[in-house]
């Protein structure tokens, strides 16, 4: 059976990816399943470059096909920030998700609402032979000044979906895994993986 290693140490991301990919006729493996612990430096200038760095590093370390992703929140009022630096946005050592949300809202306060934004995700699938394939997904919404919901992670509690009248953190897991930027990119990746099988 074809094996696919998920190139991430982020438990929230891994859970999301495993849920979305579960109906594929392939074996989904997390780094802990095969005792791989890599801290890949995200030194790329684009989401695709960062996703490829992760996928390649995990493919080389394991000899397996590996799926890496990179994603970010792009806020129009902040000229697309935090973007590529979404996970490292707050200028505090050991900042957590709450610190990053607070810092984002502080930067947005001088700007008029609505604060339109999008989540963007790029998936890179690296073969052991070095070949890489890419897919992308985008989810449009806006940032709101108060946190709502207890699901998800990252910026989900302040990322509002106007057509649904709720934040990403208020969606149940099944709904989020249908609508999110990562879900859209993974759905496209699934078509590619099915062809390989």
Secondary structure, 3 states (H helix, E strand, C coil): CCEEEECCCCHHHHHHHHHHHCCCCCEEEEHHHHCCCCCCCCCCCCHHHHHHHHHHHHHHHHCCEEEEEEEEEEEHHHCCEEHHHHHHCCCCCCCCHHHHHHHHHHHHCCCCCCEEEEEEEEEEEECCCCCEEEEEEEEEEEECCCCCCCCCCCCHHHEEECCCCEEHHHCCHHHHHHHCHHHHHHHHHHHHHHHHC
